[in-house]
Amino acid sequence: MSIPRPGPQHHPHPNAKSPIGLPEGPRRQADVAARRVLGVRASSVFSTPPRAALDHETYAAARTACRALGIGLSAQAFALRAKILEVEAVAASDTRVFESHPEVPFWALAGGRPMQYPKKSWNGQMERRRLLADAGIVLPDGLTGRAGEVPVDDVLDAAAMAWTARRVADGVAIPLPSPPERIAGRDVAIWY
């Protein structure tokens, strides 16, 4: 998920859930590092498709490009192609855009341990809500209007991303990996 750093004249896309920094090779170090720390929640981080795959308009052609690199490509990852390319273009021209993944801030809020329960389970939602409250992010028991129809795990993820955005704005966010990988002249990391 991409996080815009606060600043003048910034208009973030409301659905920007995308990696920043497309690998030329098979893997991004940010994805590898995030999966490593998330342990049992590692599967929540999908591998960022390489640029060679996203240059193609069809899933079949993108899969062929990935096979040439010795990797696979899920239909889910390819379905994000347009959003990934959109965020990539914004990030290339705006250094205030950072990437994170909701499970990474939750891992950090838990003192460097992966969440015990899946985020869609009751226990997982309560575990995440407690961590946010301990960090000073108290979510209301009810949301009004259309916000009340948003899935609970999405609200919790957004709050975790807000925690990370504050850390980025305060200059205390930490990258995975550390130091960040350089791709196309940009530091590429998942921040928390």
BAMIBA-273854 format. One record per residue: x, y, z of N, C-alpha, C in turn; residue number from 0; residue in one letter. Coordinates in Angstrom, 1 decimal. Layout:
<rs>
     nu     nv     nw    cau    cav    caw     cu     cv     cw  nr rest
      X      Y      Z      X      Y      Z      X      Y      Z NUM    a
...
</rs>
This chain:
<rs>
     nu     nv     nw    cau    cav    caw     cu     cv     cw  nr rest
    0.9   -1.1    0.0    0.0    0.0    0.0    0.9    1.2    0.0   0    m
    0.6    2.2   -0.8    1.4    3.4   -0.9    0.9    4.5    0.0   1    s
    1.8    5.2    0.7    1.5    6.2    1.6    2.1    7.5    1.1   2    i
    1.2    8.5    0.9    1.8    9.8    0.5    2.3   10.5    1.8   3    p
    3.5   11.1    1.7    4.0   11.9    2.7    3.3   13.3    2.7   4    r
    2.8   13.8    3.8    2.0   15.0    3.8    2.9   16.1    3.2   5    p
    2.2   17.0    2.5    2.9   18.1    1.9    2.0   18.9    1.1   6    g
    2.4   20.1    0.6    1.5   20.9   -0.2    1.2   20.3   -1.6   7    p
    0.1   20.6   -2.1   -0.4   20.2   -3.4   -0.3   18.7   -3.6   8    q
   -0.6   18.0   -2.6   -0.6   16.5   -2.8   -2.1   16.0   -2.9   9    h
   -2.4   15.2   -3.9   -3.7   14.7   -4.1   -3.6   13.2   -4.2  10    h
   -3.5   12.4   -3.1   -3.4   11.0   -3.3   -4.6   10.3   -3.9  11    p
   -4.3    9.3   -4.6   -5.4    8.5   -5.2   -6.0    7.7   -4.0  12    h
   -7.4    7.7   -3.8   -8.0    7.1   -2.7   -7.8    5.6   -2.6  13    p
   -7.5    4.9   -3.7   -7.4    3.5   -3.7   -6.0    3.0   -4.0  14    n
   -5.0    3.8   -3.7   -3.6    3.5   -4.0   -3.1    2.4   -3.1  15    a
   -3.2    1.1   -3.6   -2.7    0.0   -2.8   -1.8   -0.7   -3.8  16    k
   -0.5   -0.3   -3.8    0.4   -0.7   -4.8    1.8   -0.7   -4.3  17    s
    2.6   -1.6   -4.8    4.1   -1.6   -4.5    4.7   -0.4   -5.3  18    p
    5.8    0.1   -4.8    6.5    1.1   -5.5    7.9    0.5   -5.8  19    i
    8.3    0.6   -7.1    9.6    0.1   -7.5    9.5   -1.3   -8.1  20    g
    9.3   -1.3   -9.4    9.1   -2.6  -10.1   10.5   -3.2  -10.3  21    l
   10.7   -4.5   -9.9   12.0   -5.1  -10.1   12.2   -5.5  -11.6  22    p
   13.5   -5.4  -11.9   13.9   -5.8  -13.3   14.1   -7.3  -13.3  23    e
   14.4   -7.9  -12.1   14.6   -9.3  -12.0   13.4   -9.9  -11.3  24    g
   13.6  -11.1  -10.8   12.5  -11.9  -10.3   11.9  -11.4   -8.9  25    p
   12.7  -10.7   -8.1   12.2  -10.4   -6.7   12.6   -9.0   -6.3  26    r
   11.8   -8.4   -5.5   12.1   -7.2   -4.8   12.5   -7.5   -3.4  27    r
   13.6   -6.9   -2.9   14.1   -7.2   -1.6   13.1   -6.7   -0.5  28    q
   12.3   -5.7   -0.8   11.2   -5.3    0.2   10.2   -6.4    0.5  29    a
    9.8   -7.1   -0.6    8.9   -8.2   -0.4    9.5   -9.3    0.4  30    d
   10.7   -9.6    0.0   11.4  -10.7    0.7   11.6  -10.4    2.2  31    v
   12.0   -9.1    2.5   12.2   -8.7    3.9   10.9   -8.7    4.7  32    a
    9.8   -8.2    4.1    8.5   -8.2    4.8    8.1   -9.6    5.1  33    a
    8.2  -10.5    4.1    7.7  -11.9    4.4    8.6  -12.5    5.5  34    r
    9.8  -12.2    5.5   10.7  -12.8    6.5   10.3  -12.4    7.9  35    r
    9.9  -11.1    8.2    9.5  -10.7    9.5    8.1  -11.1    9.9  36    v
    7.3  -11.3    8.9    5.9  -11.6    9.2    5.6  -13.1    9.5  37    l
    6.5  -13.9    9.3    6.4  -15.3    9.7    5.1  -15.9    9.2  38    g
    4.2  -16.3   10.1    2.9  -17.0    9.7    2.0  -16.1    8.9  39    v
    2.2  -14.8    8.9    1.4  -13.9    8.1    2.1  -13.5    6.8  40    r
    3.2  -14.2    6.4    4.0  -13.9    5.2    3.2  -14.0    3.9  41    a
    2.3  -14.8    3.9    1.5  -15.0    2.6    0.7  -13.7    2.3  42    s
    0.5  -12.8    3.3   -0.2  -11.6    3.0    0.5  -10.6    2.1  43    s
    1.8  -10.9    1.9    2.7  -10.0    1.0    2.9  -10.8   -0.3  44    v
    2.3  -10.3   -1.4    2.4  -10.9   -2.7    3.7  -10.4   -3.3  45    f
    4.3  -11.2   -4.2    5.5  -10.7   -4.9    5.2   -9.7   -5.9  46    s
    5.9   -8.6   -5.9    5.7   -7.6   -6.9    6.1   -8.1   -8.3  47    t
    5.1   -8.0   -9.2    5.5   -8.5  -10.6    6.6   -7.6  -11.2  48    p
    7.5   -8.3  -11.9    8.6   -7.5  -12.5    8.1   -6.6  -13.6  49    p
    8.8   -5.6  -13.9    8.4   -4.6  -15.0    8.2   -5.4  -16.3  50    r
    9.0   -6.4  -16.6    8.8   -7.1  -17.9    7.4   -7.7  -18.0  51    a
    6.8   -8.1  -16.9    5.4   -8.7  -16.9    4.4   -7.6  -17.1  52    a
    4.6   -6.4  -16.4    3.6   -5.4  -16.5    3.6   -4.6  -17.8  53    l
    4.6   -4.8  -18.6    4.7   -4.1  -19.9    3.7   -4.8  -20.9  54    d
    3.2   -5.9  -20.5    2.2   -6.7  -21.3    0.8   -6.4  -21.0  55    h
   -0.1   -6.4  -22.0   -1.5   -6.1  -21.8   -2.3   -7.3  -21.4  56    e
   -1.8   -8.5  -21.7   -2.6   -9.7  -21.3   -1.9  -10.5  -20.3  57    t
   -2.7  -11.2  -19.5   -2.2  -12.1  -18.5   -1.3  -13.2  -19.1  58    y
   -1.7  -13.7  -20.2   -0.9  -14.8  -20.8    0.5  -14.3  -21.2  59    a
    0.6  -13.1  -21.8    1.9  -12.6  -22.2    2.7  -12.2  -21.0  60    a
    2.1  -11.7  -19.9    2.8  -11.4  -18.7    3.3  -12.6  -18.0  61    a
    2.6  -13.7  -18.0    3.0  -15.0  -17.5    4.2  -15.5  -18.2  62    r
    4.2  -15.4  -19.5    5.3  -15.9  -20.4    6.6  -15.1  -20.0  63    t
    6.4  -13.8  -19.8    7.6  -12.9  -19.4    8.1  -13.3  -18.1  64    a
    7.2  -13.7  -17.2    7.7  -14.1  -15.8    8.4  -15.5  -15.9  65    c
    7.8  -16.4  -16.7    8.5  -17.7  -16.8    9.9  -17.6  -17.4  66    r
   10.1  -16.6  -18.2   11.5  -16.4  -18.7   12.4  -16.0  -17.6  67    a
   11.9  -15.4  -16.5   12.7  -15.0  -15.4   12.7  -16.1  -14.3  68    l
   12.0  -17.2  -14.6   12.0  -18.3  -13.7   11.0  -18.1  -12.5  69    g
   10.0  -17.3  -12.7    9.0  -17.1  -11.6    7.6  -17.2  -12.2  70    i
    6.7  -17.3  -11.3    5.3  -17.3  -11.7    4.6  -16.0  -11.5  71    g
    3.4  -15.9  -11.9    2.6  -14.6  -11.8    1.2  -15.0  -11.5  72    l
    0.6  -14.6  -10.4   -0.7  -14.9  -10.1   -1.7  -13.9  -10.8  73    s
   -2.9  -14.4  -11.1   -3.9  -13.6  -11.7   -4.2  -12.4  -10.9  74    a
   -4.2  -12.6   -9.5   -4.5  -11.5   -8.6   -3.4  -10.4   -8.8  75    q
   -2.2  -10.7   -8.8   -1.1   -9.7   -9.0   -1.3   -9.0  -10.3  76    a
   -1.6   -9.8  -11.4   -1.7   -9.1  -12.7   -3.0   -8.2  -12.8  77    f
   -4.0   -8.6  -12.0   -5.2   -7.8  -12.0   -4.9   -6.4  -11.4  78    a
   -3.9   -6.2  -10.6   -3.5   -4.9  -10.1   -2.6   -4.1  -11.0  79    l
   -2.4   -4.6  -12.2   -1.5   -4.0  -13.1   -1.7   -2.5  -13.3  80    r
   -2.9   -2.1  -13.6   -3.2   -0.7  -13.8   -2.9    0.2  -12.6  81    a
   -3.3   -0.3  -11.4   -3.0    0.5  -10.2   -1.5    0.5   -9.9  82    k
   -0.9   -0.6  -10.1    0.6   -0.6   -9.9    1.3    0.4  -10.8  83    i
    0.9    0.4  -12.1    1.5    1.4  -13.0    1.1    2.8  -12.7  84    l
   -0.1    3.0  -12.2   -0.5    4.4  -11.9    0.3    4.9  -10.7  85    e
    0.4    4.1   -9.6    1.2    4.5   -8.5    2.7    4.7   -8.8  86    v
    3.2    3.8   -9.6    4.6    3.9  -10.1    4.8    5.2  -10.7  87    e
    3.9    5.6  -11.6    4.1    6.9  -12.3    4.1    8.1  -11.3  88    a
    3.2    8.1  -10.3    3.1    9.1   -9.3    4.3    9.1   -8.5  89    v
    4.8    7.9   -8.0    5.9    7.8   -7.1    7.2    8.3   -7.9  90    a
    7.3    8.1   -9.2    8.5    8.5   -9.9    8.6   10.0   -9.9  91    a
    7.5   10.7   -9.8    7.6   12.2   -9.8    7.4   12.9   -8.5  92    s
    7.1   12.1   -7.4    6.8   12.6   -6.1    7.5   11.8   -5.0  93    d
    8.6   12.4   -4.5    9.3   11.7   -3.4    8.6   11.6   -2.1  94    t
    7.4   12.2   -2.0    6.7   12.1   -0.8    5.8   10.9   -0.7  95    r
    5.8   10.0   -1.7    5.0    8.8   -1.7    5.9    7.7   -1.2  96    v
    5.4    7.0   -0.2    6.1    5.9    0.4    5.2    4.6    0.3  97    f
    5.8    3.5    0.5    5.1    2.2    0.5    5.1    1.6    1.8  98    e
    4.0    0.9    2.2    4.0    0.1    3.4    3.0   -1.0    3.1  99    s
    2.9   -1.9    4.1    1.9   -3.0    4.0    1.3   -3.2    5.4 100    h
    0.0   -3.2    5.5   -0.6   -3.2    6.9    0.0   -4.2    7.9 101    p
    0.3   -5.4    7.5    0.8   -6.3    8.5    2.1   -6.0    9.0 102    e
    2.9   -5.1    8.3    4.2   -4.7    8.8    4.1   -3.8   10.0 103    v
    3.3   -2.7    9.9    3.1   -1.9   11.1    2.5   -2.7   12.3 104    p
    1.6   -3.6   12.0    1.0   -4.4   13.1    2.1   -5.2   13.7 105    f
    3.0   -5.8   12.9    4.2   -6.5   13.4    5.0   -5.6   14.3 106    w
    5.3   -4.4   13.9    6.1   -3.4   14.7    5.4   -3.0   16.0 107    a
    4.1   -2.8   15.9    3.3   -2.4   17.1    3.3   -3.5   18.1 108    l
    3.4   -4.8   17.6    3.4   -5.9   18.5    4.8   -6.3   19.0 109    a
    5.8   -5.3   18.9    7.1   -5.5   19.4    7.9   -6.5   18.5 110    g
    7.6   -6.6   17.2    8.4   -7.4   16.3    7.9   -8.9   16.3 111    g
    6.7   -9.1   16.5    6.1  -10.4   16.4    4.9  -10.4   15.4 112    r
    4.8  -11.4   14.6    3.7  -11.4   13.7    2.3  -11.6   14.4 113    p
    1.3  -11.1   13.8    0.0  -11.3   14.4   -0.4  -12.7   14.6 114    m
   -0.9  -13.1   15.7   -1.2  -14.4   16.1   -2.4  -15.0   15.3 115    q
   -3.4  -14.1   14.9   -4.6  -14.5   14.3   -4.8  -13.8   12.9 116    y
   -5.5  -14.5   12.0   -5.7  -13.8   10.7   -6.6  -12.6   10.9 117    p
   -6.4  -11.6   10.0   -7.1  -10.3   10.2   -8.6  -10.4   10.0 118    k
   -9.1  -11.4    9.3  -10.5  -11.4    9.1  -11.2  -12.2   10.2 119    k
  -10.5  -12.8   11.2  -11.1  -13.4   12.3  -11.4  -12.4   13.4 120    s
  -12.3  -12.8   14.3  -12.6  -12.0   15.4  -11.4  -11.7   16.3 121    w
  -10.7  -12.8   16.6   -9.5  -12.6   17.5   -8.4  -11.7   16.8 122    n
   -8.3  -11.9   15.5   -7.3  -11.1   14.7   -7.7   -9.6   14.7 123    g
   -9.0   -9.4   14.6   -9.4   -8.0   14.6   -9.3   -7.3   16.0 124    q
   -9.6   -8.1   17.0   -9.4   -7.5   18.4   -7.9   -7.3   18.7 125    m
   -7.1   -8.3   18.3   -5.6   -8.2   18.5   -5.1   -6.9   17.8 126    e
   -5.5   -6.6   16.6   -5.1   -5.4   15.9   -5.7   -4.2   16.5 127    r
   -6.9   -4.2   16.9   -7.5   -3.0   17.5   -6.8   -2.6   18.8 128    r
   -6.5   -3.6   19.6   -5.8   -3.4   20.9   -4.4   -2.7   20.6 129    r
   -3.7   -3.2   19.6   -2.4   -2.7   19.3   -2.5   -1.2   18.9 130    l
   -3.5   -0.9   18.0   -3.7    0.5   17.6   -4.1    1.4   18.8 131    l
   -5.0    0.9   19.7   -5.3    1.7   20.9   -4.1    1.9   21.7 132    a
   -3.3    0.9   21.9   -2.0    1.1   22.7   -1.1    2.1   22.1 133    d
   -1.2    2.3   20.8   -0.4    3.3   20.1   -1.1    4.7   20.0 134    a
   -2.3    4.8   20.6   -3.0    6.0   20.7   -4.0    6.2   19.5 135    g
   -4.2    5.2   18.7   -5.2    5.2   17.7   -6.5    4.5   18.1 136    i
   -7.4    5.2   18.7   -8.6    4.6   19.2   -9.7    4.7   18.2 137    v
  -10.2    3.6   17.7  -11.2    3.5   16.7  -12.6    3.5   17.4 138    l
  -13.5    4.2   16.8  -14.9    4.2   17.4  -15.6    2.9   17.2 139    p
  -16.5    2.7   18.1  -17.3    1.4   18.0  -18.2    1.4   16.8 140    d
  -18.6    2.6   16.3  -19.4    2.6   15.1  -19.0    3.7   14.2 141    g
  -19.2    3.5   12.9  -18.9    4.5   11.9  -20.2    4.9   11.2 142    l
  -20.3    6.1   10.8  -21.6    6.6   10.2  -21.5    6.6    8.7 143    t
  -22.7    6.6    8.1  -22.8    6.6    6.6  -22.1    5.4    6.0 144    g
  -21.6    5.7    4.8  -21.0    4.6    4.0  -19.8    4.0    4.7 145    r
  -19.1    4.8    5.5  -17.9    4.3    6.2  -18.3    3.1    7.1 146    a
  -19.5    3.1    7.6  -20.0    2.0    8.4  -20.1    0.7    7.6 147    g
  -20.1    0.8    6.3  -20.2   -0.4    5.5  -18.8   -1.0    5.1 148    e
  -17.8   -0.3    5.4  -16.4   -0.7    5.1  -16.1   -2.0    5.9 149    v
  -15.5   -3.0    5.3  -15.1   -4.2    6.0  -14.1   -3.8    7.2 150    p
  -14.3   -4.5    8.3  -13.6   -4.2    9.5  -12.1   -4.3    9.3 151    v
  -11.6   -5.3    8.6  -10.2   -5.5    8.3   -9.6   -4.3    7.5 152    d
  -10.4   -3.7    6.6  -10.0   -2.6    5.8   -9.8   -1.3    6.7 153    d
  -10.7   -1.2    7.7  -10.6    0.0    8.6   -9.3   -0.2    9.5 154    v
   -9.1   -1.4   10.0   -7.9   -1.6   10.8   -6.6   -1.4   10.0 155    l
   -6.6   -1.9    8.7   -5.5   -1.7    7.8   -5.2   -0.2    7.6 156    d
   -6.3    0.6    7.4   -6.1    2.0    7.1   -5.6    2.7    8.4 157    a
   -6.0    2.3    9.5   -5.4    2.9   10.8   -4.0    2.5   10.9 158    a
   -3.6    1.3   10.6   -2.2    0.9   10.6   -1.3    1.7    9.7 159    a
   -1.9    2.0    8.5   -1.2    2.8    7.5   -1.1    4.2    7.9 160    m
   -2.1    4.7    8.6   -2.1    6.1    9.2   -0.9    6.2   10.2 161    a
   -0.8    5.1   11.0    0.3    5.1   12.0    1.7    5.2   11.3 162    w
    1.8    4.5   10.2    3.0    4.5    9.4    3.2    5.9    8.8 163    t
    2.2    6.4    8.2    2.2    7.8    7.6    2.7    8.8    8.6 164    a
    2.2    8.7    9.8    2.7    9.7   10.8    4.2    9.5   11.1 165    r
    4.6    8.3   11.1    6.1    8.0   11.4    6.9    8.5   10.2 166    r
    6.4    8.4    9.0    7.1    8.9    7.8    7.2   10.4    7.9 167    v
    6.1   11.1    8.2    6.0   12.5    8.4    7.0   13.0    9.5 168    a
    7.1   12.2   10.6    7.9   12.6   11.7    9.4   12.3   11.4 169    d
    9.7   11.6   10.3   11.1   11.2   10.0   11.6   10.0   10.8 170    g
   10.7    9.2   11.4   11.2    8.1   12.3   10.8    6.7   11.7 171    v
   10.2    6.7   10.5    9.9    5.4    9.9   11.1    4.6    9.5 172    a
   11.0    3.3    9.6   12.1    2.4    9.3   11.8    1.6    8.1 173    i
   12.8    1.4    7.2   12.5    0.7    6.0   12.8   -0.8    6.1 174    p
   12.1   -1.6    5.4   12.4   -3.0    5.1   12.7   -3.2    3.7 175    l
   13.8   -3.6    3.2   15.0   -3.8    4.0   15.7   -2.5    4.4 176    p
   16.7   -2.7    5.3   17.5   -1.5    5.7   18.9   -1.8    5.4 177    s
   19.6   -1.1    4.5   19.1    0.1    3.8   18.2   -0.4    2.7 178    p
   17.3    0.5    2.1   16.5    0.2    1.0   17.2   -0.2   -0.2 179    p
   16.6   -1.1   -1.0   17.1   -1.4   -2.3   16.9   -0.2   -3.3 180    e
   17.8   -0.1   -4.2   17.7    1.0   -5.2   17.2    0.4   -6.5 181    r
   16.1    1.0   -7.0   15.5    0.5   -8.2   15.2    1.8   -9.0 182    i
   15.7    1.9  -10.2   15.4    3.1  -11.1   15.7    4.4  -10.3 183    a
   16.8    4.4   -9.6   17.2    5.7   -8.9   16.4    6.0   -7.7 184    g
   15.5    5.1   -7.2   14.7    5.4   -6.0   14.9    4.3   -4.9 185    r
   14.9    4.8   -3.7   14.9    3.8   -2.6   13.6    3.1   -2.5 186    d
   13.7    1.8   -2.5   12.5    0.9   -2.5   12.5    0.1   -1.2 187    v
   11.4    0.3   -0.5   11.3   -0.4    0.8    9.8   -0.4    1.2 188    a
    9.5   -1.3    2.2    8.2   -1.3    2.9    8.5   -0.6    4.2 189    i
    7.9    0.5    4.5    8.2    1.3    5.6    7.2    1.0    6.8 190    w
    7.7    1.2    8.0    6.9    1.1    9.2    7.4    2.1   10.3 191    y
</rs>
